[in-house]
């Protein structure tokens, strides 16, 4: 999982299963699967939120096909999602190292107190 609380591989698989559909329902379905507690991928999520805003402004219904420009913008965004694997794993490694350092420091402090 990394630091993100969603599995990027499963997200990409879900996206690929919906590739033939380009509707507001599809965009929201994919967007809702990204739950990022720490906000590490918020720049990526914001891009999707902007696309959702554009859909609302065009007053498209839930199952109405997206216009060509919105469809291309959305699927370009989806195609970039696998890049998150590298980003979140780097953050995860950094935070894991910090946690290990904190545990070690805490252990040494306790030993020295005895």
N, C-alpha and C positions, 0 to 999 in steps of 0.2 A: 503493500500500500504506500509506502513512503510517508510523507507528511500529509499528503492530501487524503481526505477520508473517502476517496472513491478510487476504484481500480481503473487506471487509464486504459489498460488492455480491454477490459469489459466495456468501457465507454466507447472506444473505437469500434469494437465489434457491434455494439448497439447502433452506432452511427451508420455503419456499413449495411446493417439490416434495413435501415430506413432510407437508404440512398435513393431509392426509386420514388420516394415521396418528398415533396418540397412544399410543405404547408406550415402555417403558424403552429399547428399542433406538433409537428415534427420538431421544429425549432425549440419550442418550450419543453418537449419531452427530453431532448438532448441537454438543454440548458439546466433543467431541474436535476439531472444526475450528477452535476458538479457541486459537491458540498465541500467547501474549503474553509475549515474552521479557523485556520491561522491567517487566511487571506494571502497566502503565498502566490496563488495563481490568479489573484483578482484582476491584474491587467488583461489576462486572457478572457476572463469571465465578462469583464466590462465590454469588450468588443462584441460579444454575443448579445449583451443587454442593449447595446446601441442598435444592433440589427433588429431586435424585437421592437424597439421604439419605432424604427422605420416602418416595420410591418403594421403596427398600430396606426401610425399616421396615414398610411395608405388605406386604412379601414378594411383590411382583408378579413374575410371570415376564417374560422378555424381550419376548415378543410379546403379552402380556395387556394389554388396553386400560386406560389410566389412569382413575382415578376422576374424576368431573366437577370436583371442586375442584383436583386436581393438573393436570388437562388445562388448565383455565382459567388457573391460575397459570403454567404453563409457556408457553402461547401468548401470554399477556400479556407475559412476559419476552422472548419472540421478537419480538413486535411493537415492543418498545423498542430492538432492536438497531440499526436504521438511525440512531439518535441518536449512535451511536459515531463515525460519519463526521465529525461536527463536532468532537467531543472529540479524536480522534486527529489531525486535521489541525491543530488549534490547538497541540498538543504538538509536532508535526512542525515547524511554523513557528518555534517558540521554539528548538528544538534546532538547526535549520538556521542560524538567526541566530547562535547561540553558536558553532557550528562555523566559520562564516564569520569571526567575530570572532577566533577562535583562529588560523585560517590567516593572517589579515591581520597579527595581532600577531607570529606566528612569522616571517613574511616580513620585517617591519620589523626585528625583532631580528637576523635573519641579515644583512640589508643593512647594518645599523649595525656589525656585527662586522667587516666587510670593510674 
